[in-house]
């Protein structure tokens, strides 16, 4: 099945999804009181943040999804 949508609607959907992913990332960073994804992942890897492995996996997946979607805009 194929559907057609306007470019403006497609861009709006893409930007909405990016905002949603950013929001989910921000929630994880706030939960662990870290400022950036890299700071959070480094703190988990070095053991400064304990029991955050699931959130580390989630944040990496969210970041990867966000990056793939941003590639659509390039």
C-alpha positions as CSV (number, residue, x, y, z in Angstrom):
1,X,0.0,0.0,0.0
2,X,1.3,3.5,-0.9
3,X,0.0,6.8,0.5
4,X,1.0,10.2,-0.5
5,X,1.5,13.1,2.0
6,X,2.8,16.6,1.4
7,X,6.4,17.5,2.2
8,X,5.3,19.8,4.9
9,X,3.3,17.1,6.7
10,X,6.2,14.7,6.4
11,X,8.6,17.2,7.8
12,X,6.2,18.0,10.7
13,X,6.0,14.3,11.5
14,X,9.8,13.9,11.4
15,X,10.3,16.9,13.7
16,X,7.6,15.7,16.1
17,X,9.3,12.3,16.3
18,X,12.7,14.0,17.0
19,X,11.2,16.1,19.7
20,X,9.6,13.0,21.3
21,X,12.9,11.1,21.3
22,X,14.7,14.2,22.7
23,X,12.1,14.3,25.5
24,X,12.7,10.7,26.4
25,X,16.4,11.2,26.4
26,X,16.0,14.3,28.6
27,X,13.9,12.3,31.1
28,X,16.6,9.7,31.5
29,X,19.3,12.4,31.9
30,X,17.2,14.2,34.5
31,X,16.6,11.0,36.4
32,X,20.3,10.5,36.9
33,X,21.2,14.2,37.2
34,X,23.5,14.2,34.2
35,X,23.8,16.9,31.5
36,X,24.7,15.0,28.4
37,X,24.4,11.5,26.9
38,X,28.2,11.1,26.9
39,X,28.5,12.1,30.6
40,X,25.7,9.7,31.5
41,X,27.2,6.8,29.5
42,X,30.7,7.4,30.9
43,X,29.3,7.5,34.5
44,X,27.6,4.2,33.9
45,X,30.7,2.6,32.4
46,X,33.0,3.8,35.1
47,X,30.6,2.7,37.9
48,X,29.8,6.2,39.1
49,X,26.1,5.6,38.5
50,X,25.1,2.1,39.7
51,X,22.1,0.2,38.4
52,X,21.6,2.4,35.4
53,X,22.5,-0.2,32.7
54,X,19.0,-0.5,31.4
55,X,18.7,3.3,31.0
56,X,22.1,3.3,29.3
57,X,20.9,0.8,26.8
58,X,17.7,2.8,26.3
59,X,19.4,6.1,25.8
60,X,21.8,4.6,23.3
61,X,18.9,3.2,21.3
62,X,17.0,6.5,21.5
63,X,20.1,8.4,20.3
64,X,20.5,5.9,17.4
65,X,16.9,6.3,16.4
66,X,17.2,10.1,16.6
67,X,20.3,10.1,14.4
68,X,18.7,7.9,11.8
69,X,15.7,10.1,11.6
70,X,17.8,13.2,11.3
71,X,19.6,11.6,8.4
72,X,16.2,11.7,6.6
73,X,16.5,15.5,6.7
74,X,19.9,15.6,5.1
